[in-house]
Amino acid sequence: MAWSRLAEPGDIRAGAWVARRGAVAALAEVRAGRGEKRYAKRLVALDPARDLHNLQRLGGRLLIPSDPEWPDGLNRLETGMPFCLYVRGPMRLDEACVVSVSIVGARAATSYGEHVATDLGTGCADRGVTVVSGAALGIDAAAHRGALAVGGPTLAVLAGGLDRAYPPTNELLIGEIGRFGALVSEVPPGQVPTKWRFIFRNRIIAALGRATCVVEAGNRSGTMGTANWADRLSIPVGAVPGPITSPSSYGAHRLLRNGAVCVTSADELCELVGPIGAFMAEDEIVPAAEYDGLEPRDLHVLDALPVRKGVLVSVLCTRAGAQERSVTASLARLELRGLAEREGDGWRRAPARLRRETRGSGR
């Protein structure tokens, strides 16, 4: 808890020092005047007992890396791992992050982006996949709402303390996540969300998911930082394609060009998350066309058939550029499929009614 106040999120020098010496011994060195002065300057405001009291007053709990509830995914961050986590909500993090997906995107999202994010959040949560995001405006909020709408698991990583709902317009949403899912922060209650903390909050969002999906991201979007962290941690990255004219989809399209998986449905996103075979996206059933499976020579004859008045086989031979024997064989096959019919001495295309009846009978 002390180190979560002394060092800023993502401080790998402090992380390495604590990993090497241990949190207690490293803190003792700071108190003794050894180490970097920037940590010593914060000793005056250090009061872990007060922070713990404020956390408990919020109904929260503290997690450290040795706790059973600590999510294994955070260990991938090594010296960039949070010193501890401040958590509020009934959901256990270790269980929630076994099958989880981070859905992120632009704050200034389009209606298309919010619609897709909501569908992805709903679809993933409905399949028992925990939706991880940052409770920001736009895509984050839409993904959380989608998960909450079906009573599914969702987790929000905050850049400030658990008592600092940011943005304020999402205060009700953040409260709902805290009631039914989990709110997570690496800084003590009372800490304000700064730009630096937002940037490094993204590493936790990436590490808590088994895959990261970018719905919308502009040219200079912070969302790309989450995708970069996921890639650095060898976590699958997916991206949702958008209109090529939309600046909001520039980042997603750049990820796709660089090898991200194209995601167009919750089924496809869940495939990235679970073990091989756990989530299988069903192939879309495309109705068979009446011409499917025709040999090229039969198709040539079909194209040569008139729609209204029948013509002689000799005329079809000229039109199709084939011998009479071949044309006659093709006509027989087309007749069996209900695509051609006799009219006196000639042949023409079968009417649509006959084609439907023939297909329906299984001929």
Order of alpha helices (4+ residues) and beta strands (2+ residues): alpha-alpha-alpha-alpha-alpha-beta-beta-alpha-beta-alpha-beta-alpha-beta-alpha-beta-alpha-beta-alpha-beta-alpha-beta-alpha-alpha-alpha-alpha-beta-beta-alpha
